[in-house]
Amino acid sequence: MLSKVFTGAVMGINGLVMEVEVDIAKGLPAFFTVGLPEAAVRESRERVKSAIVNCGYEFPDDRITVNLAPAGIKKEGTGFDLPIAVGILSASGVVQEGASEPYLLLGELALDGRIKPVSGCLPVAVAAKDAGFSGVLVPYENRREAAVVEGLNVYPVSRLFEAVDFLRGQRNIEAQSHETFYDPKAGLDIEADFFEVAGQAHVKRALEIAAAGAHNVIMSGPPGSGKTMLARRFAGIVPPMTFDESLETTKIFSVAGMLEKDQALVTRRPFRAPHHTVSDAGLVGGGNMPRPGEVSLAHNGVLFLDELPEFKKSVLEVLRQPLEQRKVTISRASVSLSYPADFTLIAAMNPCPCGYYSDPVHACRCSSARIERYRNRLSGPLLDRIDIHIEVPAVKYAELAGEKPAESSADIRRRVVSARRIQEKRFERTRINTNAAMKNRHIKKYCALDGESGDILGKAAERLGLSARACHRILKIARTIADMDGAPEIRPPHILEAVGYRSMDRPL
């Protein structure tokens, strides 16, 4: 007898509806799974058989063939367990033929019939709604995640017999009520605040500009100057996530299996800080079936790379595509996937191997050649893609012991939000939202300079040997500074300040 059950899989961060066809025929007992199943899918036959038997149902003693369609796409993960089990029971006559067709089923089976949570439930739920299914049967732990999708009935199940009884009409399962679980104030709860950072007013100003225009930043300074402390407080001055940003970020975390238990949406901007030993695949994603890397997990948030020159050169160079295109494309022989990677890069480094080059108190022990080799670990094309270069000197004791209160993150964020609103209005008919995302045509339109400002930029480019890309970065920064001042046009003070944020373009 033949049966058909619908399930879902994930490609990139998007869900795909798939069919599980089960045929039970007379013959020697056998269990075949076809349709390009990966190891976890092939192993499902043992989990499915044990779960069916331990729930009190009879497992067919015949030849069972399971086809996962479309057959040309590789299948991986454990979410096929529940639909395969229901397909077998449907082909055996336990579940009425066609009873499962209005629903999409997803879940991993334990040997005793418990249904465990799976990764990628949210994208699959979105695909189910788009395909017109009346509801989805998902693991109980995934119920809140799937309920984010409006207009879709979500039926949480904890055991195989609950799903079977529901499909047979013998059990009533109340659909999980739709809730967005989105709280725009959730991102306003700040654990690390800028008022805790003494001194470093010029660095705070640079980070405020970076937050206002979504610019990438690299900080250079001696050990203990507060680079990491400042970076970890950056997310507190960025505007809260919108619902669309939250939904897209949640999809990535869902696919990566990184949502916390019962978590529905990621409402705080991600802050990812991988160690400098991270691999290429760990940073940008990869694997036989590509998975999102750190740059995608930082989407709509912050990627902090501490001790930047200590990262392998090959790892740093793969950053160039996501920094420029705001996405990562991973190609394999069987599949090519794209993951969003629209993040703000905050990088930190010492000025030299010992860390005390140009420090007025500590003597630097590094030779010029050694410093140059250290700096050369960062290629020119990579530095060109980082908008703001800022030096972070050691804080003097008088500033640490001072009683003058520093400005809070909430105060800084209010100014950042005001500048972002100006940009949203400016780019409302385009596909971009911030000054950092401007293309050449936008720069020509919105960053026009008067004669004096143009002369300043021209002299800086000649003296510092700036590339065309670096000049465009300066114009973007100047546009953001003008927005923060409420100025419709870029004026000479804005250009002068923007040029000052290209310290690493200067010779040693």
NORDA-V484245 format. One record per residue. N is the residue number from 1. D_LAST is the distance of its C-alpha to the last C-alpha in Angstrom with 1 decimal. Layout:
n->N d_last->D_LAST
n->N d_last->D_LAST
This chain:
n->1 d_last->77.7
n->2 d_last->74.5
n->3 d_last->72.3
n->4 d_last->69.1
n->5 d_last->66.5
n->6 d_last->63.4
n->7 d_last->60.0
n->8 d_last->56.4
n->9 d_last->53.1
n->10 d_last->49.5
n->11 d_last->47.4
n->12 d_last->43.8
n->13 d_last->44.4
n->14 d_last->47.7
n->15 d_last->51.1
n->16 d_last->53.8
n->17 d_last->57.5
n->18 d_last->59.1
n->19 d_last->62.7
n->20 d_last->64.1
n->21 d_last->67.4
n->22 d_last->69.6
n->23 d_last->72.7
n->24 d_last->75.2
n->25 d_last->77.7
n->26 d_last->80.4
n->27 d_last->79.5
n->28 d_last->78.1
n->29 d_last->75.7
n->30 d_last->72.2
n->31 d_last->69.1
n->32 d_last->66.7
n->33 d_last->63.6
n->34 d_last->62.5
n->35 d_last->59.9
n->36 d_last->56.7
n->37 d_last->56.6
n->38 d_last->53.7
n->39 d_last->54.5
n->40 d_last->54.7
n->41 d_last->57.1
n->42 d_last->59.3
n->43 d_last->59.6
n->44 d_last->60.9
n->45 d_last->64.5
n->46 d_last->64.8
n->47 d_last->63.6
n->48 d_last->65.8
n->49 d_last->68.9
n->50 d_last->68.6
n->51 d_last->67.9
n->52 d_last->70.9
n->53 d_last->73.2
n->54 d_last->72.1
n->55 d_last->72.7
n->56 d_last->76.3
n->57 d_last->76.2
n->58 d_last->77.6
n->59 d_last->75.1
n->60 d_last->76.6
n->61 d_last->77.9
n->62 d_last->77.3
n->63 d_last->74.7
n->64 d_last->71.9
n->65 d_last->69.3
n->66 d_last->66.4
n->67 d_last->64.6
n->68 d_last->61.2
n->69 d_last->60.9
n->70 d_last->59.1
n->71 d_last->59.2
n->72 d_last->56.3
n->73 d_last->53.7
n->74 d_last->52.6
n->75 d_last->53.7
n->76 d_last->52.0
n->77 d_last->52.3
n->78 d_last->55.4
n->79 d_last->56.3
n->80 d_last->59.0
n->81 d_last->61.2
n->82 d_last->63.1
n->83 d_last->63.9
n->84 d_last->65.0
n->85 d_last->67.3
n->86 d_last->68.8
n->87 d_last->69.2
n->88 d_last->71.2
n->89 d_last->73.3
n->90 d_last->73.9
n->91 d_last->75.0
n->92 d_last->77.3
n->93 d_last->79.0
n->94 d_last->77.7
n->95 d_last->75.7
n->96 d_last->77.5
n->97 d_last->76.3
n->98 d_last->73.9
n->99 d_last->73.5
n->100 d_last->69.8
n->101 d_last->69.0
n->102 d_last->68.2
n->103 d_last->65.5
n->104 d_last->62.3
n->105 d_last->62.0
n->106 d_last->59.0
n->107 d_last->58.8
n->108 d_last->58.5
n->109 d_last->61.6
n->110 d_last->62.1
n->111 d_last->65.0
n->112 d_last->67.2
n->113 d_last->66.7
n->114 d_last->64.0
n->115 d_last->61.5
n->116 d_last->57.9
n->117 d_last->55.0
n->118 d_last->52.9
n->119 d_last->49.5
n->120 d_last->49.2
n->121 d_last->52.2
n->122 d_last->50.8
n->123 d_last->50.0
n->124 d_last->53.4
n->125 d_last->55.2
n->126 d_last->53.6
n->127 d_last->54.8
n->128 d_last->58.3
n->129 d_last->58.6
n->130 d_last->57.5
n->131 d_last->60.1
n->132 d_last->62.9
n->133 d_last->63.7
n->134 d_last->65.6
n->135 d_last->63.8
n->136 d_last->61.8
n->137 d_last->62.7
n->138 d_last->59.6
n->139 d_last->59.1
n->140 d_last->59.8
n->141 d_last->56.2
n->142 d_last->54.9
n->143 d_last->57.3
n->144 d_last->55.0
n->145 d_last->52.3
n->146 d_last->54.8
n->147 d_last->56.5
n->148 d_last->53.5
n->149 d_last->54.9
n->150 d_last->57.4
n->151 d_last->60.8
n->152 d_last->60.9
n->153 d_last->63.2
n->154 d_last->61.5
n->155 d_last->63.9
n->156 d_last->62.4
n->157 d_last->64.2
n->158 d_last->64.0
n->159 d_last->66.4
n->160 d_last->67.7
n->161 d_last->71.2
n->162 d_last->70.0
n->163 d_last->68.6
n->164 d_last->71.8
n->165 d_last->74.1
n->166 d_last->72.2
n->167 d_last->72.5
n->168 d_last->76.2
n->169 d_last->76.8
n->170 d_last->77.7
n->171 d_last->74.8
n->172 d_last->73.4
n->173 d_last->69.6
n->174 d_last->68.3
n->175 d_last->65.4
n->176 d_last->62.1
n->177 d_last->61.9
n->178 d_last->59.0
n->179 d_last->56.3
n->180 d_last->52.9
n->181 d_last->51.7
n->182 d_last->49.0
n->183 d_last->48.3
n->184 d_last->45.7
n->185 d_last->45.4
n->186 d_last->44.4
n->187 d_last->40.7
n->188 d_last->40.9
n->189 d_last->41.6
n->190 d_last->38.3
n->191 d_last->38.0
n->192 d_last->34.4
n->193 d_last->33.9
n->194 d_last->31.0
n->195 d_last->33.1
n->196 d_last->32.5
n->197 d_last->28.8
n->198 d_last->28.3
n->199 d_last->25.7
n->200 d_last->22.6
n->201 d_last->24.2
n->202 d_last->21.2
n->203 d_last->20.7
n->204 d_last->24.4
n->205 d_last->24.3
n->206 d_last->21.7
n->207 d_last->23.9
n->208 d_last->26.9
n->209 d_last->25.6
n->210 d_last->24.9
n->211 d_last->28.4
n->212 d_last->30.0
n->213 d_last->28.6
n->214 d_last->28.2
n->215 d_last->24.5
n->216 d_last->22.3
n->217 d_last->19.6
n->218 d_last->16.7
n->219 d_last->16.0
n->220 d_last->13.2
n->221 d_last->14.3
n->222 d_last->15.9
n->223 d_last->19.3
n->224 d_last->22.1
n->225 d_last->20.4
n->226 d_last->22.7
n->227 d_last->21.0
n->228 d_last->24.0
n->229 d_last->26.4
n->230 d_last->25.1
n->231 d_last->25.1
n->232 d_last->28.7
n->233 d_last->29.8
n->234 d_last->28.5
n->235 d_last->31.7
n->236 d_last->33.7
n->237 d_last->32.5
n->238 d_last->33.0
n->239 d_last->36.5
n->240 d_last->39.3
n->241 d_last->40.1
n->242 d_last->42.8
n->243 d_last->45.7
n->244 d_last->44.6
n->245 d_last->41.1
n->246 d_last->42.9
n->247 d_last->45.3
n->248 d_last->42.7
n->249 d_last->40.6
n->250 d_last->43.9
n->251 d_last->44.7
n->252 d_last->41.6
n->253 d_last->42.2
n->254 d_last->45.9
n->255 d_last->45.1
n->256 d_last->42.8
n->257 d_last->45.6
n->258 d_last->43.4
n->259 d_last->45.6
n->260 d_last->47.0
n->261 d_last->50.8
n->262 d_last->52.7
n->263 d_last->49.5
n->264 d_last->50.1
n->265 d_last->46.9
n->266 d_last->43.3
n->267 d_last->43.0
n->268 d_last->39.6
n->269 d_last->36.4
n->270 d_last->35.2
n->271 d_last->32.2
n->272 d_last->31.2
n->273 d_last->28.8
n->274 d_last->29.1
n->275 d_last->27.9
n->276 d_last->25.1
n->277 d_last->27.9
n->278 d_last->29.4
n->279 d_last->30.5
n->280 d_last->30.2
n->281 d_last->33.7
n->282 d_last->33.2
n->283 d_last->30.3
n->284 d_last->31.8
n->285 d_last->35.4
n->286 d_last->37.7
n->287 d_last->40.7
n->288 d_last->43.9
n->289 d_last->44.8
n->290 d_last->41.4
n->291 d_last->40.6
n->292 d_last->38.0
n->293 d_last->34.7
n->294 d_last->32.3
n->295 d_last->30.9
n->296 d_last->34.6
n->297 d_last->35.6
n->298 d_last->32.8
n->299 d_last->34.4
n->300 d_last->34.8
n->301 d_last->32.7
n->302 d_last->29.4
n->303 d_last->27.6
n->304 d_last->25.3
n->305 d_last->23.0
n->306 d_last->21.8
n->307 d_last->19.3
n->308 d_last->18.3
n->309 d_last->16.6
n->310 d_last->19.8
n->311 d_last->21.9
n->312 d_last->23.1
n->313 d_last->21.3
n->314 d_last->24.7
n->315 d_last->25.3
n->316 d_last->22.1
n->317 d_last->23.0
n->318 d_last->26.5
n->319 d_last->25.1
n->320 d_last->24.4
n->321 d_last->28.1
n->322 d_last->29.0
n->323 d_last->26.0
n->324 d_last->27.1
n->325 d_last->30.9
n->326 d_last->31.5
n->327 d_last->33.8
n->328 d_last->33.9
n->329 d_last->36.4
n->330 d_last->37.6
n->331 d_last->39.9
n->332 d_last->42.3
n->333 d_last->45.3
n->334 d_last->47.7
n->335 d_last->45.8
n->336 d_last->42.8
n->337 d_last->41.8
n->338 d_last->39.3
n->339 d_last->38.1
n->340 d_last->36.6
n->341 d_last->33.0
n->342 d_last->32.2
n->343 d_last->30.0
n->344 d_last->27.1
n->345 d_last->24.1
n->346 d_last->22.5
n->347 d_last->19.7
n->348 d_last->18.1
n->349 d_last->15.5
n->350 d_last->14.0
n->351 d_last->10.2
n->352 d_last->11.0
n->353 d_last->14.4
n->354 d_last->15.8
n->355 d_last->14.6
n->356 d_last->13.8
n->357 d_last->10.1
n->358 d_last->10.1
n->359 d_last->13.8
n->360 d_last->16.0
n->361 d_last->18.9
n->362 d_last->18.0
n->363 d_last->16.4
n->364 d_last->13.8
n->365 d_last->15.6
n->366 d_last->13.0
n->367 d_last->12.0
n->368 d_last->8.8
n->369 d_last->10.9
n->370 d_last->12.1
n->371 d_last->9.0
n->372 d_last->8.3
n->373 d_last->12.1
n->374 d_last->12.1
n->375 d_last->9.8
n->376 d_last->11.9
n->377 d_last->15.0
n->378 d_last->14.5
n->379 d_last->15.5
n->380 d_last->14.6
n->381 d_last->18.2
n->382 d_last->18.2
n->383 d_last->15.3
n->384 d_last->17.1
n->385 d_last->20.1
n->386 d_last->18.7
n->387 d_last->19.3
n->388 d_last->17.7
n->389 d_last->14.3
n->390 d_last->14.7
n->391 d_last->13.2
n->392 d_last->16.2
n->393 d_last->16.3
n->394 d_last->19.1
n->395 d_last->22.4
n->396 d_last->24.2
n->397 d_last->27.7
n->398 d_last->29.2
n->399 d_last->28.1
n->400 d_last->29.5
n->401 d_last->32.7
n->402 d_last->33.1
n->403 d_last->36.2
n->404 d_last->35.0
n->405 d_last->35.4
n->406 d_last->32.5
n->407 d_last->33.3
n->408 d_last->34.9
n->409 d_last->34.0
n->410 d_last->37.3
n->411 d_last->36.4
n->412 d_last->33.0
n->413 d_last->34.8
n->414 d_last->37.4
n->415 d_last->34.8
n->416 d_last->33.2
n->417 d_last->36.7
n->418 d_last->37.5
n->419 d_last->34.4
n->420 d_last->35.4
n->421 d_last->38.9
n->422 d_last->37.7
n->423 d_last->35.9
n->424 d_last->39.0
n->425 d_last->41.2
n->426 d_last->38.9
n->427 d_last->38.8
n->428 d_last->42.3
n->429 d_last->43.5
n->430 d_last->40.7
n->431 d_last->39.6
n->432 d_last->36.4
n->433 d_last->36.1
n->434 d_last->32.6
n->435 d_last->30.0
n->436 d_last->27.5
n->437 d_last->30.3
n->438 d_last->30.7
n->439 d_last->31.1
n->440 d_last->30.6
n->441 d_last->34.1
n->442 d_last->33.6
n->443 d_last->30.3
n->444 d_last->32.3
n->445 d_last->35.1
n->446 d_last->33.6
n->447 d_last->30.2
n->448 d_last->31.6
n->449 d_last->29.8
n->450 d_last->31.5
n->451 d_last->30.6
n->452 d_last->28.3
n->453 d_last->26.3
n->454 d_last->26.1
n->455 d_last->24.7
n->456 d_last->22.0
n->457 d_last->20.9
n->458 d_last->21.3
n->459 d_last->19.1
n->460 d_last->16.3
n->461 d_last->16.8
n->462 d_last->16.7
n->463 d_last->13.7
n->464 d_last->11.5
n->465 d_last->13.5
n->466 d_last->15.1
n->467 d_last->17.8
n->468 d_last->21.3
n->469 d_last->21.1
n->470 d_last->18.1
n->471 d_last->20.1
n->472 d_last->23.1
n->473 d_last->21.3
n->474 d_last->20.5
n->475 d_last->24.2
n->476 d_last->25.4
n->477 d_last->23.5
n->478 d_last->24.8
n->479 d_last->28.3
n->480 d_last->28.2
n->481 d_last->27.2
n->482 d_last->30.1
n->483 d_last->32.4
n->484 d_last->31.7
n->485 d_last->32.6
n->486 d_last->35.6
n->487 d_last->34.7
n->488 d_last->36.1
n->489 d_last->33.6
n->490 d_last->29.8
n->491 d_last->29.2
n->492 d_last->26.3
n->493 d_last->25.4
n->494 d_last->25.2
n->495 d_last->22.8
n->496 d_last->20.6
n->497 d_last->20.4
n->498 d_last->19.8
n->499 d_last->16.8
n->500 d_last->15.4
n->501 d_last->15.7
n->502 d_last->13.1
n->503 d_last->10.0
n->504 d_last->8.7
n->505 d_last->9.2
n->506 d_last->6.6
n->507 d_last->3.8
n->508 d_last->0.0
